[in-house]
Amino acid sequence: MRESGVTSTRKTSVTDIVTSADHAAEELVTDRLAAERPGDGVLGEEGAHGVGTTGRRWVIDPVDGTFNFASGLPGWTSAVGLVAGEEMLLGAIYHAGSDTVWVGGPGVRSARNGIPLPDLPDRELAATSLATYLHPTRFFVPDLVEPFGALVRSSATLRMFGCGSLELVRVAEGALGLYAHHSAPPWDWLPGAAIVRGAGGHTELVTHRGYTWHLAGSRRAADDARAALTGA
């Protein structure tokens, strides 16, 4: 669809957009789930919603990194996560640019194209990279800037991909040290967080000054990030 041209509309800002490919991909996923798992609920970024009867729900991000996708950049994925109530079960993420699929969860060893990932090394944040995002129009308030500054100063270096799911699978592989985003919606967080857990990593939510930070990586790096954010 991208090669032939897609239409896009703005949601909340110039970078927060939705394309016809987002809608088509979400429809494809929900139609397949309705056929294969009719009792499960669904929650999609572009509006798919169903409670279901099994207690399980699929969380869908049809195109994560839509601005990258629409701009012709390769940093975008399609992602689904499976939860039972509040319990994270499984994540699956596809990166079309490299034809790569990651699958895994807390009880399922994470794998890249079927090859199991090794356990994450337990590194301190000061010795590794931090993956995050800084929104230029909504970020610069004291309750975010000050904790964010402390977090960045605690890391070795900073990376921003513009695609949370791609950052999370790179954390699961050990290529990035820690994912730390505030206020991440479930479709941006759950698929990749499950894969980090399936690689022996740690995930947690930290609420500070009215914002919830989502952390994923080794336990030591997450401990360092929590201390930096909260000053504790």
N, CA, C and O of each residue as an XYZ file, in Angstrom:
928
protein
N       0.825     -1.198      0.000
C       0.000      0.000      0.000
C       0.862      1.251      0.000
O       0.523      2.241     -0.649
N       1.989      1.211      0.735
C       2.849      2.390      0.777
C       3.436      2.675     -0.598
O       3.560      3.833     -0.997
N       3.799      1.620     -1.322
C       4.385      1.803     -2.647
C       3.390      2.402     -3.632
O       3.767      3.172     -4.514
N       2.115      2.044     -3.477
C       1.107      2.549     -4.407
C       0.480      3.859     -3.946
O      -0.242      4.507     -4.704
N       0.758      4.249     -2.695
C       0.250      5.510     -2.171
C      -0.853      5.310     -1.157
O      -1.818      4.588     -1.409
N      -0.710      5.954     -0.003
C      -1.710      5.862      1.052
C      -2.209      7.252      1.411
O      -1.479      8.236      1.288
N      -3.442      7.325      1.852
C      -3.981      8.583      2.359
C      -3.750      8.643      3.865
O      -3.694      7.610      4.532
N      -3.617      9.852      4.395
C      -3.399     10.009      5.825
C      -4.196     11.184      6.348
O      -4.468     12.143      5.627
N      -4.569     11.094      7.630
C      -5.249     12.185      8.310
C      -4.582     12.413      9.657
O      -4.018     11.492     10.248
N      -4.652     13.647     10.133
C      -4.055     14.001     11.411
C      -5.002     13.635     12.542
O      -6.212     13.834     12.444
N      -4.425     13.087     13.635
C      -5.229     12.793     14.821
C      -5.059     13.930     15.843
O      -5.941     14.780     15.964
N      -3.953     13.955     16.567
C      -3.786     14.984     17.601
C      -2.704     15.995     17.261
O      -2.676     17.076     17.848
N      -1.806     15.673     16.323
C      -0.720     16.591     15.978
C      -0.218     16.249     14.591
O      -0.675     15.286     13.974
N       0.727     17.042     14.099
C       1.256     16.824     12.759
C       1.972     15.485     12.642
O       2.038     14.914     11.553
N       2.511     14.973     13.756
C       3.203     13.682     13.717
C       2.312     12.527     14.149
O       2.675     11.369     13.947
N       1.162     12.810     14.733
C       0.235     11.765     15.169
C      -0.814     11.594     14.085
O      -1.847     12.263     14.094
N      -0.541     10.695     13.152
C      -1.393     10.541     11.990
C      -1.872      9.089     11.885
O      -1.335      8.186     12.527
N      -2.885      8.901     11.066
C      -3.371      7.553     10.730
C      -3.499      7.479      9.219
O      -3.964      8.428      8.588
N      -3.094      6.366      8.637
C      -3.171      6.193      7.191
C      -4.186      5.110      6.838
O      -4.661      4.366      7.696
N      -4.497      5.049      5.557
C      -5.393      3.990      5.089
C      -4.777      2.618      5.326
O      -5.507      1.635      5.456
N      -3.453      2.528      5.384
C      -2.797      1.243      5.665
C      -3.020      0.814      7.109
O      -3.183     -0.377      7.376
N      -3.029      1.766      8.052
C      -3.340      1.436      9.446
C      -4.704      0.766      9.546
O      -4.857     -0.274     10.187
N      -5.690      1.381      8.903
C      -7.054      0.837      8.969
C      -7.137     -0.524      8.282
O      -7.789     -1.436      8.791
N      -6.488     -0.664      7.142
C      -6.540     -1.934      6.413
C      -5.860     -3.044      7.211
O      -6.360     -4.167      7.269
N      -4.724     -2.728      7.823
C      -4.003     -3.740      8.603
C      -4.793     -4.148      9.842
O      -4.848     -5.330     10.181
N      -5.406     -3.177     10.521
C      -6.199     -3.527     11.699
C      -7.403     -4.381     11.304
O      -7.762     -5.309     12.029
N      -8.021     -4.085     10.183
C      -9.156     -4.891      9.722
C      -8.704     -6.311      9.404
O      -9.400     -7.272      9.734
N      -7.536     -6.452      8.761
C      -7.022     -7.775      8.439
C      -6.802     -8.605      9.705
O      -7.177     -9.776      9.763
N      -6.188     -7.982     10.723
C      -5.899     -8.703     11.965
C      -7.185     -9.072     12.702
O      -7.341    -10.206     13.157
N      -8.098     -8.121     12.819
C      -9.327     -8.409     13.569
C     -10.194     -9.436     12.844
O     -10.846    -10.252     13.496
N     -10.216     -9.414     11.518
C     -10.972    -10.420     10.775
C     -10.379    -11.806     10.998
O     -11.114    -12.778     11.171
N      -9.042    -11.900     10.995
C      -8.402    -13.196     11.216
C      -8.678    -13.686     12.630
O      -8.964    -14.867     12.829
N      -8.597    -12.802     13.610
C      -8.859    -13.205     14.992
C     -10.315    -13.620     15.184
O     -10.603    -14.559     15.925
N     -11.229    -12.921     14.519
C     -12.643    -13.289     14.634
C     -12.882    -14.697     14.116
O     -13.745    -15.413     14.624
N     -12.110    -15.097     13.094
C     -12.259    -16.439     12.542
C     -11.549    -17.488     13.386
O     -12.074    -18.582     13.598
N     -10.341    -17.149     13.875
C      -9.514    -18.128     14.579
C      -9.810    -18.177     16.078
O      -9.748    -19.245     16.687
N     -10.131    -17.030     16.674
C     -10.320    -16.916     18.133
C     -11.591    -16.116     18.422
O     -11.510    -15.027     18.990
N     -12.749    -16.628     18.046
C     -13.977    -15.832     18.114
C     -14.383    -15.424     19.521
O     -15.131    -14.460     19.683
N     -13.908    -16.135     20.550
C     -14.300    -15.775     21.904
C     -13.412    -14.750     22.565
O     -13.748    -14.243     23.635
N     -12.267    -14.426     21.942
C     -11.332    -13.483     22.541
C     -11.740    -12.041     22.257
O     -12.343    -11.751     21.224
N     -11.410    -11.142     23.177
C     -11.632     -9.721     22.962
C     -10.520     -9.112     22.128
O      -9.471     -9.728     21.936
N     -10.748     -7.909     21.635
C      -9.739     -7.181     20.871
C      -9.733     -5.724     21.302
O     -10.753     -5.176     21.721
N      -8.554     -5.106     21.189
C      -8.399     -3.667     21.418
C      -7.370     -3.169     20.423
O      -6.195     -3.524     20.516
N      -7.796     -2.352     19.472
C      -6.897     -1.850     18.440
C      -6.699     -0.357     18.537
O      -7.590      0.370     18.977
N      -5.532      0.100     18.127
C      -5.238      1.531     18.182
C      -6.214      2.346     17.344
O      -6.548      3.477     17.697
N      -6.669      1.777     16.240
C      -7.518      2.549     15.334
C      -8.998      2.308     15.556
O      -9.812      2.601     14.680
N      -9.363      1.772     16.728
C     -10.774      1.732     17.094
C     -11.378      0.364     17.300
O     -12.501      0.267     17.796
N     -10.682     -0.699     16.940
C     -11.241     -2.043     17.156
C     -11.452     -2.276     18.641
O     -10.571     -1.989     19.452
N     -12.634     -2.802     19.002
C     -12.944     -3.008     20.416
C     -13.961     -4.129     20.553
O     -15.017     -4.109     19.920
N     -13.630     -5.105     21.386
C     -14.560     -6.174     21.685
C     -14.157     -6.843     22.981
O     -12.975     -7.123     23.183
N     -15.106     -7.106     23.863
C     -14.812     -7.642     25.193
C     -14.517     -9.128     25.138
O     -13.580     -9.584     25.793
N     -15.284     -9.901     24.380
C     -15.093    -11.339     24.291
C     -15.644    -12.082     25.489
O     -16.202    -11.478     26.405
N     -15.483    -13.413     25.478
C     -16.039    -14.266     26.528
C     -14.992    -15.123     27.228
O     -15.310    -15.778     28.220
N     -13.762    -15.138     26.746
C     -12.733    -16.041     27.276
C     -11.886    -15.403     28.372
O     -11.138    -16.103     29.056
N     -11.990    -14.086     28.550
C     -11.111    -13.381     29.482
C      -9.795    -12.972     28.864
O      -8.987    -12.306     29.511
N      -9.564    -13.362     27.610
C      -8.348    -12.973     26.897
C      -8.655    -11.830     25.928
O      -9.765    -11.713     25.409
N      -7.642    -10.991     25.700
C      -7.818     -9.888     24.760
C      -6.536     -9.696     23.957
O      -5.429     -9.736     24.494
N      -6.720     -9.486     22.649
C      -5.614     -9.169     21.748
C      -5.508     -7.658     21.608
O      -6.489     -6.987     21.286
N      -4.324     -7.128     21.848
C      -4.049     -5.695     21.734
C      -3.261     -5.486     20.449
O      -2.211     -6.098     20.256
N      -3.762     -4.628     19.574
C      -3.279     -4.559     18.189
C      -2.754     -3.161     17.864
O      -3.437     -2.159     18.072
N      -1.527     -3.118     17.350
C      -0.996     -1.892     16.756
C      -0.710     -2.212     15.290
O       0.340     -2.775     14.980
N      -1.617     -1.866     14.390
C      -1.471     -2.297     13.003
C      -0.235     -1.732     12.320
O       0.430     -2.430     11.555
N       0.074     -0.468     12.595
C       1.320      0.145     12.117
C       1.871      0.986     13.259
O       1.375      2.082     13.522
N       2.885      0.484     13.932
C       3.545      1.256     14.988
C       4.699      2.013     14.345
O       5.586      1.420     13.731
N       4.673      3.332     14.497
C       5.631      4.186     13.794
C       5.036      4.701     12.501
O       5.697      4.727     11.462
N       3.760      5.116     12.576
C       3.057      5.530     11.356
C       3.721      6.719     10.675
O       3.740      6.794      9.446
N       4.264      7.646     11.453
C       4.930      8.803     10.832
C       6.151      8.341     10.049
O       6.415      8.851      8.960
N       6.897      7.381     10.589
C       8.012      6.800      9.840
C       7.502      6.123      8.565
O       8.048      6.321      7.479
N       6.447      5.324      8.721
C       5.853      4.616      7.579
C       5.466      5.590      6.471
O       5.821      5.391      5.309
N       4.735      6.646      6.836
C       4.251      7.599      5.842
C       5.380      8.431      5.242
O       5.252      8.950      4.134
N       6.494      8.556      5.981
C       7.635      9.345      5.513
C       8.595      8.536      4.652
O       9.561      9.086      4.125
N       8.344      7.233      4.500
C       9.232      6.400      3.715
C      10.403      5.839      4.488
O      11.341      5.311      3.890
N      10.368      5.942      5.820
C      11.439      5.408      6.662
C      11.144      3.957      7.024
O       9.980      3.555      7.039
N      12.182      3.154      7.318
C      11.963      1.742      7.598
C      11.597      1.434      9.044
O      11.303      0.282      9.363
N      11.606      2.425      9.927
C      11.402      2.174     11.351
C       9.944      2.074     11.745
O       9.438      2.929     12.472
N       9.257      1.036     11.274
C       7.865      0.808     11.662
C       7.620     -0.694     11.723
O       8.314     -1.475     11.072
N       6.638     -1.081     12.501
C       6.316     -2.490     12.690
C       4.807     -2.680     12.724
O       4.043     -1.714     12.735
N       4.396     -3.928     12.740
C       3.031     -4.305     13.099
C       3.125     -5.204     14.322
O       3.978     -6.090     14.374
N       2.251     -4.986     15.313
C       2.414     -5.667     16.596
C       1.073     -6.099     17.168
O       0.069     -5.398     17.042
N       1.077     -7.283     17.806
C      -0.077     -7.743     18.572
C       0.416     -8.300     19.901
O       1.491     -8.894     19.983
N      -0.376     -8.102     20.920
C      -0.093     -8.678     22.227
C      -1.326     -9.385     22.749
O      -2.452     -9.015     22.413
N      -1.115    -10.400     23.569
C      -2.225    -11.160     24.155
C      -2.152    -11.051     25.668
O      -1.108    -11.307     26.267
N      -3.275    -10.667     26.290
C      -3.349    -10.548     27.742
C      -4.557    -11.320     28.245
O      -5.529    -11.527     27.518
N      -4.479    -11.744     29.505
C      -5.615    -12.333     30.209
C      -5.840    -11.487     31.441
O      -5.089    -11.593     32.411
N      -6.855    -10.655     31.422
C      -7.020     -9.677     32.483
C      -5.856     -8.709     32.461
O      -5.625     -8.037     31.456
N      -5.114     -8.631     33.571
C      -3.928     -7.781     33.631
C      -2.649     -8.560     33.356
O      -1.559     -7.988     33.365
N      -2.776     -9.865     33.111
C      -1.591    -10.709     32.926
C      -1.124    -10.687     31.467
O      -1.895    -10.971     30.550
N       0.147    -10.347     31.273
C       0.765    -10.323     29.968
C       1.121    -11.752     29.557
O       1.843    -12.432     30.286
N       0.631    -12.225     28.402
C       0.861    -13.596     27.974
C       1.854    -13.721     26.822
O       2.752    -14.561     26.868
N       1.700    -12.897     25.793
C       2.451    -13.115     24.569
C       2.512    -11.836     23.751
O       1.594    -11.018     23.788
N       3.604    -11.673     23.013
C       3.718    -10.586     22.055
C       4.260    -11.108     20.738
O       5.042    -12.058     20.720
N       3.850    -10.491     19.632
C       4.379    -10.813     18.312
C       4.530     -9.513     17.534
O       3.596     -8.715     17.455
N       5.716     -9.306     16.958
C       6.026     -8.058     16.259
C       6.706     -8.396     14.942
O       7.630     -9.208     14.892
N       6.234     -7.759     13.876
C       6.804     -7.971     12.545
C       7.399     -6.670     12.026
O       6.740     -5.630     12.024
N       8.670     -6.739     11.579
C       9.344     -5.602     10.959
C       9.497     -5.902      9.478
O      10.322     -6.725      9.084
N       8.693     -5.226      8.659
C       8.683     -5.514      7.222
C      10.013     -5.163      6.568
O      10.426     -5.817      5.610
N      10.687     -4.130      7.080
C      11.928     -3.687      6.455
C      13.012     -4.744      6.439
O      13.849     -4.762      5.536
N      13.009     -5.640      7.441
C      14.007     -6.713      7.503
C      13.372     -8.094      7.436
O      14.062     -9.101      7.594
N      12.065     -8.154      7.205
C      11.310     -9.405      7.160
C      11.596    -10.246      8.411
O      11.960    -11.419      8.323
N      11.421     -9.620      9.564
C      11.752    -10.254     10.835
C      10.525    -10.318     11.734
O       9.778     -9.347     11.854
N      10.328    -11.469     12.364
C       9.241    -11.660     13.327
C       9.843    -12.033     14.676
O      10.669    -12.940     14.770
N       9.418    -11.324     15.714
C       9.765    -11.671     17.093
C       8.493    -12.157     17.785
O       7.432    -11.550     17.635
N       8.598    -13.245     18.538
C       7.471    -13.784     19.294
C       7.988    -14.219     20.660
O       9.068    -14.800     20.762
N       7.218    -13.939     21.709
C       7.605    -14.415     23.034
C       6.742    -13.821     24.121
O       5.900    -12.960     23.866
N       6.959    -14.290     25.335
C       6.207    -13.804     26.480
C       6.761    -14.375     27.761
O       7.722    -15.143     27.726
N       6.178    -14.018     28.897
C       6.701    -14.475     30.191
C       6.855    -15.978     30.307
O       7.764    -16.443     30.996
N       6.003    -16.752     29.660
C       6.116    -18.202     29.714
C       6.555    -18.825     28.413
O       6.504    -20.046     28.262
N       6.990    -18.002     27.459
C       7.385    -18.478     26.132
C       8.713    -17.829     25.766
O       8.785    -16.607     25.632
N       9.762    -18.625     25.603
C      11.075    -18.075     25.262
C      10.984    -17.229     24.000
O      10.535    -17.709     22.959
N      11.405    -15.980     24.086
C      11.339    -15.085     22.936
C      12.308    -15.542     21.850
O      13.409    -16.014     22.132
N      11.867    -15.390     20.596
C      12.656    -15.838     19.459
C      12.558    -14.822     18.337
O      11.562    -14.113     18.193
N      13.614    -14.774     17.552
C      13.655    -13.946     16.343
C      13.705    -14.884     15.149
O      14.657    -15.648     14.986
N      12.668    -14.821     14.310
C      12.555    -15.737     13.166
C      12.804    -17.184     13.578
O      13.474    -17.947     12.882
N      12.236    -17.537     14.746
C      12.299    -18.911     15.219
C      13.549    -19.276     15.985
O      13.635    -20.387     16.509
N      14.527    -18.384     16.071
C      15.771    -18.662     16.790
C      15.680    -18.028     18.180
O      15.540    -16.809     18.280
N      15.755    -18.821     19.256
C      15.607    -18.270     20.608
C      16.638    -17.196     20.913
O      17.802    -17.302     20.525
N      16.191    -16.159     21.616
C      17.093    -15.096     22.053
C      17.790    -15.510     23.346
O      17.191    -16.193     24.177
N      19.037    -15.108     23.525
C      19.710    -15.385     24.795
C      19.148    -14.499     25.905
O      18.508    -13.483     25.636
N      19.393    -14.895     27.148
C      18.967    -14.061     28.269
C      19.664    -12.715     28.229
O      20.829    -12.613     27.845
N      18.940    -11.694     28.627
C      19.527    -10.350     28.668
C      20.626    -10.263     29.723
O      20.458    -10.780     30.828
N      21.740     -9.623     29.404
C      22.750     -9.365     30.436
C      22.237     -8.311     31.415
O      21.539     -7.381     31.012
N      22.571     -8.446     32.672
C      22.072     -7.530     33.707
C      23.031     -6.352     33.838
O      23.907     -6.350     34.704
N      22.864     -5.353     32.978
C      23.784     -4.221     32.916
C      23.232     -3.016     33.650
O      22.019     -2.820     33.715
N      24.114     -2.219     34.195
C      23.690     -0.952     34.788
C      23.379      0.041     33.674
O      23.934     -0.048     32.579
N      22.483      0.990     33.964
C      22.056      1.943     32.941
C      23.223      2.803     32.458
O      23.267      3.178     31.286
N      24.158      3.116     33.335
C      25.291      3.962     32.972
C      26.196      3.306     31.938
O      27.030      3.978     31.333
N      26.042      2.009     31.731
C      26.897      1.287     30.786
C      26.171      0.916     29.505
O      26.714      0.186     28.675
N      24.948      1.411     29.332
C      24.190      0.993     28.155
C      23.295      2.120     27.661
O      23.260      3.201     28.249
N      22.569      1.858     26.568
C      21.781      2.892     25.906
C      20.352      2.939     26.435
O      19.820      1.952     26.942
N      19.755      4.108     26.302
C      18.386      4.367     26.733
C      17.542      4.678     25.504
O      17.872      5.585     24.740
N      16.460      3.938     25.307
C      15.528      4.180     24.214
C      14.300      4.891     24.765
O      13.670      4.404     25.703
N      13.958      6.033     24.192
C      12.838      6.813     24.707
C      12.280      7.692     23.603
O      12.636      7.535     22.435
N      11.401      8.620     23.976
C      10.797      9.531     23.014
C      10.535     10.872     23.688
O      10.132     10.929     24.850
N      10.767     11.929     22.955
C      10.545     13.274     23.463
C       9.629     13.985     22.485
O      10.040     14.321     21.375
N       8.380     14.217     22.896
C       7.430     14.891     22.013
C       7.629     16.401     22.116
O       7.488     16.958     23.204
N       7.951     17.075     21.020
C       8.341     18.482     21.099
C       7.247     19.431     21.550
O       7.556     20.509     22.059
N       5.972     19.072     21.383
C       4.911     20.011     21.744
C       4.236     19.701     23.066
O       3.507     20.543     23.590
N       4.461     18.497     23.631
C       3.750     18.138     24.854
C       4.695     17.773     26.003
O       4.233     17.398     27.081
N       5.984     17.877     25.791
C       6.917     17.321     26.760
C       7.461     18.341     27.745
O       7.775     17.988     28.882
N       7.578     19.577     27.340
C       8.372     20.529     28.109
C       7.579     21.173     29.250
O       7.278     22.366     29.240
N       7.260     20.337     30.222
C       6.672     20.790     31.481
C       7.560     20.260     32.597
O       8.157     19.194     32.444
N       7.667     20.987     33.741
C       8.623     20.594     34.778
C       8.467     19.162     35.269
O       9.462     18.486     35.529
N       7.217     18.689     35.399
C       7.019     17.351     35.952
C       7.506     16.247     35.019
O       7.626     15.097     35.441
N       7.787     16.574     33.762
C       8.385     15.618     32.840
C       9.856     15.917     32.579
O      10.685     15.007     32.571
N      10.179     17.179     32.367
C      11.539     17.535     31.966
C      12.559     17.174     33.035
O      13.618     16.630     32.720
N      12.257     17.468     34.282
C      13.249     17.223     35.335
C      13.521     15.725     35.528
O      14.688     15.335     35.558
N      12.501     14.872     35.659
C      12.787     13.439     35.746
C      13.453     12.899     34.483
O      14.347     12.057     34.563
N      13.020     13.380     33.322
C      13.611     12.920     32.072
C      15.096     13.275     32.004
O      15.917     12.460     31.582
N      15.432     14.494     32.420
C      16.834     14.905     32.424
C      17.675     14.019     33.322
O      18.788     13.639     32.958
N      17.152     13.688     34.490
C      17.888     12.806     35.406
C      18.045     11.417     34.806
O      19.089     10.783     34.961
N      17.006     10.943     34.119
C      17.061      9.633     33.484
C      18.129      9.594     32.396
O      18.924      8.656     32.333
N      18.147     10.611     31.543
C      19.122     10.659     30.452
C      20.541     10.743     31.000
O      21.444     10.078     30.493
N      20.741     11.553     32.028
C      22.082     11.691     32.599
C      22.577     10.396     33.240
O      23.780     10.213     33.431
N      21.654      9.503     33.569
C      22.030      8.234     34.192
C      22.416      7.164     33.175
O      22.918      6.105     33.551
N      22.186      7.433     31.886
C      22.456      6.447     30.847
C      23.768      6.747     30.133
O      24.338      7.827     30.285
N      24.240      5.774     29.350
C      25.465      5.974     28.584
C      25.212      6.803     27.330
O      26.047      7.617     26.935
N      24.042      6.589     26.703
C      23.701      7.306     25.482
C      22.209      7.167     25.229
O      21.540      6.344     25.853
N      21.692      7.973     24.314
C      20.250      8.072     24.081
C      19.930      7.698     22.644
O      20.644      8.084     21.719
N      18.830      6.929     22.459
C      18.363      6.573     21.134
C      16.854      6.779     21.045
O      16.123      6.476     21.989
N      16.388      7.298     19.900
C      14.965      7.475     19.641
C      14.644      6.937     18.260
O      15.113      7.483     17.261
N      13.851      5.875     18.184
C      13.496      5.253     16.917
C      12.171      5.785     16.354
O      11.937      5.698     15.148
N      11.314      6.327     17.204
C       9.986      6.711     16.739
C       9.064      5.532     16.526
O       8.051      5.644     15.835
N       9.415      4.388     17.122
C       8.597      3.177     17.024
C       8.876      2.355     18.273
O       9.904      1.683     18.363
N       7.965      2.407     19.232
C       8.193      1.770     20.522
C       8.373      0.265     20.423
O       9.218     -0.300     21.117
N       7.597     -0.395     19.575
C       7.718     -1.847     19.452
C       9.086     -2.257     18.921
O       9.648     -3.264     19.350
N       9.621     -1.471     17.984
C      10.945     -1.778     17.448
C      12.014     -1.556     18.512
O      12.980     -2.314     18.586
N      11.852     -0.537     19.327
C      12.790     -0.325     20.439
C      12.738     -1.493     21.422
O      13.775     -1.960     21.894
N      11.547     -1.956     21.724
C      11.408     -3.023     22.717
C      12.021     -4.340     22.240
O      12.639     -5.046     23.037
N      11.866     -4.686     20.964
C      12.487     -5.936     20.510
C      14.004     -5.798     20.460
O      14.723     -6.778     20.653
N      14.491     -4.595     20.205
C      15.943     -4.393     20.245
C      16.461     -4.468     21.680
O      17.591     -4.900     21.908
N      15.654     -4.054     22.638
C      16.000     -4.275     24.040
C      16.044     -5.774     24.329
O      16.980     -6.259     24.965
N      15.038     -6.503     23.864
C      14.984     -7.947     24.093
C      16.199     -8.652     23.512
O      16.653     -9.656     24.061
N      16.730     -8.139     22.409
C      17.916     -8.711     21.782
C      19.208     -8.298     22.474
O      20.254     -8.908     22.254
N      19.141     -7.252     23.319
C      20.336     -6.744     23.966
C      21.045     -5.652     23.194
O      22.093     -5.174     23.629
N      20.492     -5.239     22.040
C      21.107     -4.181     21.248
C      20.891     -2.808     21.886
O      21.749     -1.933     21.772
N      19.760     -2.616     22.552
C      19.470     -1.434     23.355
C      19.392     -1.862     24.817
O      19.027     -2.998     25.120
N      19.736     -0.949     25.715
C      19.792     -1.330     27.120
C      18.481     -1.246     27.873
O      18.142     -2.152     28.634
N      17.730     -0.154     27.666
C      16.502      0.060     28.435
C      15.525      0.881     27.618
O      15.896      1.860     26.970
N      14.263      0.460     27.663
C      13.156      1.230     27.108
C      12.515      1.993     28.248
O      12.185      1.403     29.277
N      12.330      3.315     28.082
C      11.675      4.128     29.106
C      10.832      5.197     28.418
O      11.356      6.208     27.950
N       9.531      4.967     28.361
C       8.586      5.923     27.795
C       7.535      6.232     28.856
O       7.165      5.356     29.638
N       7.058      7.457     28.886
C       5.944      7.754     29.792
C       4.627      7.689     29.020
O       4.568      7.991     27.828
N       3.592      7.294     29.721
C       2.211      7.312     29.217
C       2.040      6.485     27.945
O       1.276      6.872     27.060
N       2.732      5.363     27.839
C       2.624      4.522     26.639
C       1.255      3.842     26.606
O       0.852      3.239     27.600
N       0.533      3.925     25.489
C      -0.745      3.205     25.380
C      -0.486      1.703     25.306
O       0.628      1.287     24.988
N      -1.496      0.884     25.594
C      -1.268     -0.565     25.671
C      -0.739     -1.177     24.385
O       0.076     -2.099     24.437
N      -1.183     -0.685     23.221
C      -0.730     -1.277     21.956
C       0.736     -0.944     21.667
O       1.399     -1.686     20.943
N       1.254      0.163     22.224
C       2.672      0.479     22.061
C       3.544     -0.299     23.043
O       4.732     -0.503     22.793
N       2.963     -0.731     24.149
C       3.729     -1.307     25.245
C       3.652     -2.828     25.324
O       4.686     -3.492     25.396
N       2.457     -3.383     25.313
C       2.279     -4.788     25.677
C       2.967     -5.794     24.741
O       3.607     -6.720     25.238
N       2.865     -5.655     23.406
C       3.526     -6.672     22.573
C       5.027     -6.752     22.817
O       5.567     -7.842     23.002
N       5.705     -5.605     22.818
C       7.151     -5.606     23.009
C       7.575     -5.932     24.419
O       8.594     -6.591     24.625
N       6.799     -5.474     25.406
C       7.133     -5.779     26.800
C       7.071     -7.277     27.050
O       7.897     -7.816     27.788
N       6.098     -7.962     26.440
C       6.013     -9.414     26.587
C       7.254    -10.089     26.022
O       7.756    -11.053     26.600
N       7.749     -9.590     24.901
C       8.938    -10.180     24.281
C      10.179     -9.931     25.138
O      11.041    -10.804     25.237
N      10.281     -8.759     25.755
C      11.381     -8.509     26.698
C      11.320     -9.502     27.854
O      12.342    -10.055     28.259
N      10.127     -9.723     28.378
C       9.970    -10.683     29.474
C      10.368    -12.088     29.028
O      10.983    -12.830     29.795
N      10.027    -12.455     27.806
C      10.365    -13.771     27.292
C      11.843    -13.961     27.030
O      12.297    -15.084     26.810
N      12.603    -12.871     27.051
C      14.055    -12.941     26.911
C      14.753    -12.832     28.270
O      15.962    -12.612     28.340
N      13.983    -12.988     29.338
C      14.556    -12.924     30.678
C      14.689    -11.527     31.221
O      15.360    -11.318     32.232
N      14.054    -10.547     30.561
C      14.128     -9.165     30.996
C      13.069     -8.811     32.022
O      12.259     -9.644     32.428
N      13.099     -7.556     32.429
C      12.233     -7.044     33.494
C      11.391     -5.911     32.935
O      11.878     -5.096     32.151
N      10.116     -5.857     33.341
C       9.244     -4.743     32.968
C       8.542     -4.225     34.211
O       8.218     -4.991     35.119
N       8.312     -2.921     34.245
C       7.562     -2.344     35.366
C       7.032     -0.971     34.983
O       7.506     -0.343     34.037
N       6.040     -0.520     35.740
C       5.484      0.816     35.605
C       5.852      1.624     36.834
O       5.723      1.144     37.961
N       6.311      2.849     36.623
C       6.698      3.736     37.716
C       5.896      5.024     37.587
O       6.013      5.723     36.581
N       5.091      5.345     38.580
C       4.307      6.578     38.564
C       5.009      7.637     39.397
O       5.320      7.413     40.567
N       5.256      8.794     38.789
C       5.969      9.878     39.463
C       5.467     11.203     38.921
O       5.429     11.407     37.708
N       5.082     12.101     39.812
C       4.595     13.436     39.462
C       3.414     13.378     38.484
O       3.280     14.231     37.607
N       2.574     12.375     38.648
C       1.362     12.281     37.847
C       1.529     11.609     36.502
O       0.567     11.525     35.738
N       2.724     11.125     36.187
C       2.980     10.445     34.921
C       3.441      9.020     35.184
O       4.186      8.764     36.130
N       2.993      8.098     34.343
C       3.411      6.708     34.475
C       4.476      6.398     33.429
O       4.246      6.525     32.226
N       5.646      5.988     33.915
C       6.758      5.620     33.055
C       6.783      4.107     32.881
O       6.641      3.361     33.849
N       6.963      3.665     31.654
C       7.031      2.246     31.310
C       8.498      1.887     31.104
O       9.161      2.451     30.233
N       9.005      0.953     31.902
C      10.408      0.566     31.854
C      10.524     -0.903     31.437
O       9.770     -1.750     31.916
N      11.469     -1.198     30.546
C      11.716     -2.575     30.120
C      13.189     -2.745     29.786
O      13.768     -1.951     29.044
N      13.783     -3.783     30.341
C      15.189     -4.063     30.097
C      15.695     -5.019     31.154
O      14.929     -5.832     31.670
N      16.972     -4.937     31.485
C      17.476     -5.739     32.591
C      16.990     -5.136     33.912
O      16.667     -3.950     33.980
N      16.943     -5.956     34.949
C      16.463     -5.457     36.230
C      17.364     -4.344     36.771
O      16.876     -3.358     37.324
N      18.663     -4.505     36.608
C      19.588     -3.500     37.129
C      19.390     -2.159     36.430
O      19.369     -1.119     37.088
N      19.247     -2.168     35.115
C      19.009     -0.929     34.384
C      17.683     -0.293     34.788
O      17.590      0.928     34.915
N      16.655     -1.122     34.991
C      15.358     -0.601     35.420
C      15.446     -0.006     36.820
O      14.846      1.034     37.089
N      16.185     -0.652     37.709
C      16.380     -0.107     39.060
C      17.053      1.255     38.988
O      16.663      2.185     39.695
N      18.061      1.371     38.135
C      18.756      2.650     37.971
C      17.823      3.718     37.419
O      17.865      4.868     37.856
N      16.985      3.344     36.465
C      16.054      4.297     35.876
C      15.028      4.763     36.892
O      14.720      5.952     36.974
N      14.496      3.818     37.670
C      13.518      4.201     38.693
C      14.124      5.178     39.683
O      13.488      6.166     40.050
N      15.345      4.911     40.119
C      16.016      5.805     41.073
C      16.234      7.183     40.464
O      16.074      8.194     41.148
N      16.594      7.233     39.197
C      16.808      8.521     38.537
C      15.512      9.301     38.379
O      15.488     10.514     38.590
N      14.441      8.620     38.012
C      13.155      9.298     37.801
C      12.583      9.857     39.093
O      12.084     10.982     39.130
N      12.659      9.066     40.144
C      11.995      9.435     41.391
C      12.919     10.143     42.378
O      12.459     10.720     43.363
N      14.217     10.097     42.109
C      15.170     10.686     43.052
C      15.351      9.885     44.304
O      15.907     10.375     45.286
N      14.873      8.617     44.284
C      14.963      7.762     45.477
C      16.177      6.856     45.397
O      16.419      6.066     46.310
